[in-house]
Amino acid sequence: MPKNSFYITRAQLVLDQETLADGAILVEDGFISAVEPLSGNGAREIDLEGRVLMPGMVDLHCDALEKDVEPRPNVYFPLDHACAQADKRNAAAGITTVFHSLSFAQAELGVRNNTVAAQVLRAVHEWNRCALVDNLTHARYEVTDTEAPELLLEMMERNELDLLSFMDHTPGQGSYRDVEAYRRFLAKTYKQSEQELDDLLESKLVNAKGALARIRGLAEDARKHNVALASHDDDNPEKIELMQSLGATISEFPVNIDTARAAKAQGLRTLFGAPNILRGCSHSGCMRALDAVLEGVADVLCADYAPGALLAAVFKLREQAEMPLHEAVKLVTRHPAVAAGLHDRGILAANQRADLIAVREVGGQPLVERVWSEGRCVFTASFCHG
């Protein structure tokens, strides 16, 4: 019998096209070997007693690690400690593949600068050797940064980078059309003085002039090194067309419905934040993610800044959008996996990684009860009441 084999029975199996009320799967050597097998082939049986069993979630964009590194402005924790805490939190949230989003933005704001971001990215890469779940890296390149491209290319050459997105926070466009709202956000979040804010915004405006050439160069480097590409806060169809021409496969947080439609038309996967679904609105004044779902222009949900929101948003869509569970689940499993070029996960099917989560609804909340990463049980919880 293969090592690390087990047979999950009496589960609500969330498959690609349906949810089976009473299903079973067989796992051998870290992979799903059969869905609805005739028997467990002698493997240890795990009876889920009707719990939902779905693929482990794939999160393409989460910057929560920044708060693990810098919990308060200019207060830093050791990087290995921060990575370990984030790893445990993602396991408990049912996220079995996470792309930690780190901002490369010169010496802009706390952890959001090239030196610290590079250190954290490499720490993630090192930690993944002993991690509970698959910890990958997502470099968010601020296009007004003149220094980061060389550093990002070095990381691509060392195979330390898994996803690259182009982030434009130039005042007056994208999700920061309202410059005063942008100033208030920066002042509150990063405790910047009025002079520091003036200098930061002026620097962004000056450096925006050479942004397109830097973007083109980095996009070419990413294609050479098989690094997935994403755009960020797209605000018009013209920007979508440019990003698609550069090889982007993902449009993160399109700010309006017309831009989201344009992304779909160009073949890009659209990504929205799960917190937006839970809160019912965007924290930056952009479009509601629920509207994108209802219009059929939302392909992927991400944790954004709150890993715990991802599963809750999936189950909320069953009510708000009257979406079948298997369709909602694909927003956080198969769709993000395919968008990032990860074709070995995100679906309950033979020969896929055994990244699995068992979910129980407790007090009206969907909560993760067990998590397997490549067939290893990495998280369990026991709730008092169902």
C-alpha positions in Angstrom: 0.0 0.0 0.0 1.4 3.5 -0.8 2.6 5.6 2.0 0.4 8.4 3.4 -2.8 6.8 2.0 -6.3 7.4 3.4 -9.9 7.1 2.3 -12.3 9.9 3.0 -16.0 8.9 3.1 -19.4 10.4 3.8 -18.4 13.8 2.5 -20.2 16.5 0.6 -17.8 16.5 -2.3 -17.5 19.8 -4.1 -16.5 18.8 -7.6 -16.0 20.9 -10.7 -19.6 20.6 -12.0 -21.6 19.5 -9.0 -21.7 18.8 -5.2 -22.2 15.2 -4.3 -24.2 14.7 -1.1 -22.4 11.6 0.0 -19.1 11.0 -1.7 -15.7 9.6 -1.2 -12.1 10.1 -2.4 -8.9 8.0 -2.1 -5.6 9.7 -1.4 -2.2 8.0 -2.0 1.3 9.5 -1.8 0.0 13.1 -1.5 -2.2 12.9 -4.6 -5.9 12.1 -5.2 -5.9 8.7 -6.8 -9.6 8.3 -7.3 -12.9 10.2 -6.8 -15.8 7.9 -5.9 -13.7 4.7 -5.9 -15.4 1.4 -5.5 -13.4 0.8 -2.3 -10.7 2.3 -0.1 -8.2 -0.3 -1.3 -7.3 -1.0 2.4 -6.4 2.6 3.2 -7.3 4.2 6.6 -10.8 5.5 6.5 -11.7 9.1 7.6 -15.5 9.5 8.0 -16.4 13.2 7.5 -20.0 12.6 8.7 -21.5 14.9 6.1 -18.9 17.7 6.3 -18.2 19.7 3.1 -15.0 18.5 1.4 -13.5 20.9 -1.1 -10.1 21.7 -2.7 -7.7 23.7 -0.7 -8.0 27.4 -1.5 -5.5 29.2 -3.7 -5.0 32.8 -2.7 -3.3 34.9 -5.4 -3.1 38.2 -3.5 -2.7 38.6 0.3 -0.5 41.3 2.0 -1.4 40.2 5.5 2.2 39.1 6.0 3.2 42.7 6.0 1.5 43.1 9.3 3.2 40.1 10.7 6.5 41.7 9.8 5.6 45.2 10.8 2.6 45.1 13.3 2.9 48.8 14.0 4.7 51.5 12.1 8.5 51.0 12.4 8.1 48.0 14.7 9.5 44.9 13.1 9.5 41.2 14.1 12.0 38.6 13.0 11.2 37.4 9.5 11.2 33.6 10.3 8.7 34.3 13.1 6.5 36.3 10.8 6.5 33.6 8.1 5.7 30.9 10.6 2.7 32.9 11.9 1.4 33.6 8.5 1.8 30.0 7.5 -0.3 28.8 10.5 -3.0 31.4 9.9 -3.4 30.4 6.2 -3.6 26.7 7.2 -6.3 27.4 9.7 -8.2 29.5 7.0 -8.1 26.6 4.5 -5.7 28.3 2.2 -3.3 25.6 1.0 -1.5 27.8 -1.6 -0.8 31.5 -0.8 0.9 34.1 -2.9 2.3 36.5 -0.3 2.0 40.0 -1.8 5.0 42.2 -1.1 5.3 45.8 -2.4 8.5 47.0 -4.1 8.2 50.8 -3.8 11.7 52.3 -3.1 11.8 53.5 0.5 8.2 54.5 0.5 6.3 53.3 3.5 7.5 51.0 6.3 7.7 47.4 5.0 6.7 48.7 1.6 10.2 49.4 0.3 12.6 47.5 -1.9 15.1 46.5 0.8 12.6 45.1 3.3 10.3 43.6 0.6 13.3 41.7 -0.9 14.3 40.3 2.6 10.7 39.2 3.3 10.3 37.6 -0.2 13.5 35.5 0.4 12.4 34.6 3.9 9.1 33.2 2.4 11.1 31.3 -0.1 13.3 29.8 2.6 10.4 29.1 5.0 8.5 27.1 2.4 10.9 24.2 2.8 9.3 23.4 6.1 5.9 25.1 5.8 2.5 23.7 6.5 1.0 25.0 3.2 2.6 26.1 -0.1 3.9 29.6 0.4 4.7 31.4 -2.9 5.7 35.0 -3.7 3.9 37.8 -5.4 5.9 40.9 -6.1 3.8 44.0 -6.4 5.9 46.4 -8.5 5.0 50.1 -7.9 5.5 51.5 -11.4 6.9 54.8 -10.1 9.8 53.0 -8.5 12.9 53.5 -10.7 15.2 51.1 -8.7 13.2 47.9 -8.3 13.4 46.4 -11.8 17.0 45.3 -11.5 16.3 43.7 -8.1 13.2 41.9 -9.4 15.1 40.5 -12.4 17.7 39.0 -10.0 14.9 37.3 -8.1 13.4 35.9 -11.3 16.8 34.5 -12.2 17.1 32.8 -8.8 13.5 31.3 -9.2 12.4 33.2 -6.1 9.4 35.0 -7.7 6.1 33.3 -8.6 3.9 36.2 -9.6 4.5 39.8 -10.6 1.9 42.5 -10.7 2.1 46.1 -11.9 0.8 48.5 -9.3 0.2 52.2 -10.1 -0.6 54.4 -7.1 0.1 57.6 -9.0 -2.3 60.2 -7.4 -5.3 61.0 -9.5 -6.0 57.7 -11.3 -6.8 54.0 -10.6 -8.2 53.4 -7.2 -6.8 56.7 -6.0 -8.6 59.2 -8.2 -9.5 61.1 -5.1 -6.1 62.5 -4.0 -7.3 63.8 -0.7 -8.8 60.4 0.2 -5.4 58.9 -0.7 -3.6 61.4 1.6 -6.0 60.5 4.5 -5.3 56.8 4.0 -1.6 57.3 4.0 -1.6 59.6 7.0 -3.8 57.3 9.1 -2.1 54.0 8.1 1.6 55.1 8.0 1.6 58.1 10.4 3.1 60.4 7.7 3.4 64.1 8.3 2.0 66.6 5.8 5.5 67.3 4.4 6.3 63.6 4.0 3.0 63.1 2.2 3.7 66.1 -0.1 7.2 64.7 -0.9 5.8 61.1 -1.5 3.0 62.2 -3.9 5.3 64.6 -5.8 7.9 61.8 -6.2 5.2 59.5 -7.7 4.1 62.1 -10.2 7.7 62.8 -11.3 8.7 59.1 -11.7 5.5 58.2 -13.5 7.0 59.6 -16.7 9.3 56.6 -17.3 6.9 53.9 -16.0 5.8 52.4 -19.3 9.4 51.6 -20.4 10.1 49.9 -17.0 6.8 47.9 -17.3 7.7 46.7 -20.8 11.1 45.6 -19.7 9.9 43.7 -16.6 7.1 42.0 -18.6 9.6 40.7 -21.0 11.8 39.4 -18.2 8.8 37.7 -16.6 7.9 35.9 -19.8 11.4 34.6 -20.2 11.4 33.2 -16.6 7.8 31.8 -16.7 6.6 34.2 -14.0 2.8 34.9 -14.1 1.9 38.5 -14.8 -1.0 40.6 -13.4 -2.2 44.2 -13.6 -3.6 46.1 -10.7 -6.4 48.5 -10.2 -7.2 48.7 -13.9 -9.5 51.7 -14.5 -10.2 51.7 -18.3 -10.3 49.2 -21.2 -7.2 50.8 -22.8 -5.1 49.8 -19.8 -6.5 46.3 -20.1 -5.5 46.1 -23.7 -1.9 47.2 -22.8 -1.6 44.7 -20.0 -2.9 41.9 -22.2 -0.4 42.8 -24.9 2.4 42.5 -22.3 1.3 38.9 -21.4 -0.7 39.6 -18.2 -3.2 36.8 -17.4 -4.9 38.4 -14.4 -6.6 41.8 -13.8 -6.5 42.5 -10.1 -9.3 44.7 -8.7 -10.7 46.4 -11.9 -12.3 49.5 -10.5 -15.4 49.6 -12.6 -17.7 47.2 -14.5 -16.7 48.4 -18.0 -13.0 47.6 -17.2 -13.9 44.2 -15.8 -15.9 43.4 -19.0 -12.9 44.5 -21.1 -10.6 42.2 -19.1 -12.9 39.2 -19.7 -13.1 40.1 -23.4 -9.3 40.1 -23.6 -9.1 36.7 -21.8 -7.7 38.0 -18.5 -8.9 36.5 -15.2 -10.5 39.2 -13.1 -9.7 39.2 -9.3 -11.7 40.8 -6.5 -11.3 40.9 -2.8 -13.2 38.6 -0.5 -13.4 41.3 2.2 -15.4 43.4 -0.4 -18.0 40.5 -0.5 -18.2 40.3 3.3 -18.5 44.1 3.9 -20.7 44.7 0.9 -18.4 47.4 -0.5 -14.9 48.4 -1.4 -12.8 50.1 1.3 -11.3 52.4 -1.4 -14.6 53.4 -3.1 -14.3 51.1 -6.1 -17.0 48.8 -7.4 -18.7 46.2 -5.3 -17.3 42.7 -5.8 -20.8 41.3 -5.6 -21.8 43.4 -8.6 -19.0 41.9 -10.6 -20.2 38.4 -9.5 -23.8 39.2 -10.5 -22.6 40.5 -13.9 -20.6 37.4 -14.5 -17.3 39.3 -14.7 -15.6 38.0 -11.5 -13.3 35.0 -12.0 -11.3 34.9 -8.7 -11.6 36.0 -5.1 -8.5 36.7 -3.0 -8.0 37.3 0.7 -6.5 40.7 0.0 -5.6 41.6 3.6 -7.8 39.1 5.5 -7.2 35.3 5.0 -10.2 34.4 7.1 -12.5 36.3 4.7 -12.0 33.9 1.8 -14.0 30.9 2.9 -16.7 33.1 4.4 -17.2 35.0 1.1 -17.6 31.8 -0.8 -20.5 30.6 1.4 -22.0 34.1 1.5 -22.3 34.0 -2.3 -24.7 31.1 -2.0 -27.1 33.5 -0.5 -26.3 36.9 -2.1 -25.8 35.7 -5.6 -27.8 32.4 -5.4 -24.7 30.7 -6.6 -24.3 26.9 -6.4 -21.6 26.0 -4.0 -19.4 24.3 -6.6 -19.5 27.5 -8.7 -18.6 29.7 -5.7 -15.8 27.4 -4.7 -14.1 27.6 -8.1 -13.6 31.4 -7.5 -11.0 30.4 -4.8 -9.7 27.1 -6.1 -9.6 26.1 -9.8 -9.8 29.6 -11.3 -6.9 31.1 -9.4 -4.8 28.0 -9.8 -5.2 28.1 -13.6 -4.7 31.8 -13.8 -1.3 31.4 -12.1 -0.3 28.4 -14.2 -0.7 25.9 -11.4 -2.5 23.0 -13.1 -1.8 20.4 -10.4 -4.3 21.7 -7.8 -7.6 23.5 -7.3 -10.0 20.6 -8.2 -11.0 17.3 -6.7 -9.9 15.0 -9.5 -7.5 12.1 -10.0 -3.8 12.9 -10.2 -4.2 16.3 -8.5 -2.4 17.3 -5.3 -4.3 16.2 -2.3 -4.8 19.8 -1.0 -8.1 19.4 0.8 -10.2 21.2 3.4 -13.2 19.8 5.4 -15.7 22.5 6.3 -18.3 22.5 9.0 -20.9 25.2 9.5 -20.9 26.3 13.2 -23.3 29.0 14.4 -24.0 30.0 10.9 -20.3 30.4 10.1 -18.4 28.1 7.7 -15.3 27.0 9.6 -12.4 24.9 8.6 -12.2 21.6 10.6 -9.4 19.8 8.8 -6.8 20.7 6.2 -4.5 18.4 4.2 -1.6 19.8 2.2 -0.2 17.3 -0.3 -1.9 14.6 1.7 -0.4 15.8 5.1 -2.9 16.7 7.7 -1.7 20.2 8.7 -4.6 21.5 10.7 -7.5 20.2 12.8 -10.1 21.9 15.0 -12.9 20.5 17.2 -15.9 22.7 17.6 -18.4 22.2 20.5 -21.6 22.7 18.5 -22.6 22.3 14.9 
